[in-house]
């Protein structure tokens, strides 16, 4: 009877470890092959907002330059308030 309990415990441990390894493999696979996936490409096509640059000023404040459609915005993000510093229409270079 005691041997049966030990066998069940060992099989349960092996099953749980196998599930953990399978989950780890799935996460790694998605990280490596996610950009090639049809679903992930479709998500990337519809993005209108892009963070161009992010700079930390101090422990509480940072500057974020982002682009939405054809406009670029510079935001000052802080602990107490957020402030839009600059909004500029993107200039297109003519050839």
C-alpha positions in Angstrom: 0.0 0.0 0.0 2.8 2.4 0.9 4.6 1.6 -2.4 1.4 2.5 -4.4 1.3 6.0 -2.6 4.9 6.6 -3.5 4.3 5.6 -7.1 1.3 8.0 -7.3 3.4 10.8 -5.8 6.3 10.3 -8.3 3.9 10.1 -11.3 2.1 13.3 -10.1 5.4 15.1 -9.8 6.5 13.9 -13.3 3.2 15.1 -14.7 3.4 18.6 -13.1 7.1 18.9 -14.2 6.1 17.9 -17.7 3.3 20.5 -17.8 5.8 23.2 -16.7 8.3 22.2 -19.3 5.6 22.2 -22.0 4.5 25.7 -20.9 8.1 27.0 -21.0 8.6 25.5 -24.5 5.4 27.2 -25.7 6.4 30.6 -24.3 9.9 30.3 -25.9 8.4 29.2 -29.2 6.0 32.2 -29.3 8.8 34.6 -28.5 11.0 33.3 -31.3 8.4 32.7 -34.0 5.7 35.2 -32.9 6.6 37.8 -35.7 6.2 35.1 -38.3 2.8 34.1 -37.1 -0.1 35.3 -39.2 -2.1 36.5 -36.1 0.9 38.5 -34.8 1.5 40.2 -38.2 -2.2 41.2 -38.4 -1.9 42.8 -34.9 1.1 44.8 -36.0 -0.6 46.2 -39.1 -3.3 48.1 -37.2 -1.0 49.9 -34.8 -1.3 53.7 -35.1 0.7 54.6 -32.0 4.5 54.2 -31.9 6.8 55.2 -29.1 9.9 56.7 -30.7 12.0 57.5 -27.6 11.7 57.5 -23.9 14.1 59.4 -21.6 14.2 59.4 -17.8 14.9 62.8 -16.3 14.9 61.7 -12.7 13.3 59.1 -10.4 9.8 60.5 -11.0 9.8 62.3 -14.4 10.4 61.1 -17.9 10.0 62.5 -21.4 8.3 60.4 -24.0 8.3 61.1 -27.8 5.6 59.2 -29.6 4.0 59.3 -33.0 0.3 58.9 -33.8 -0.5 58.7 -37.5 1.5 61.6 -39.0 1.9 63.7 -35.8 4.6 63.5 -33.2 4.0 64.4 -29.6 6.4 65.1 -26.7 5.0 64.3 -23.3 6.4 65.1 -19.9 5.2 62.3 -17.6 5.5 62.9 -13.8 4.3 61.5 -10.5 1.7 64.3 -10.0 0.9 65.5 -13.5 1.3 64.8 -17.2 2.1 67.7 -19.6 2.0 67.8 -23.4 5.1 69.9 -24.3 5.1 69.9 -28.1 2.9 68.7 -30.9 4.3 68.9 -34.4 3.1 67.8 -37.8 5.5 65.4 -39.4 7.3 66.9 -42.4 7.4 64.7 -45.5 10.6 64.8 -47.5 10.0 65.4 -51.2 12.4 63.7 -53.7 
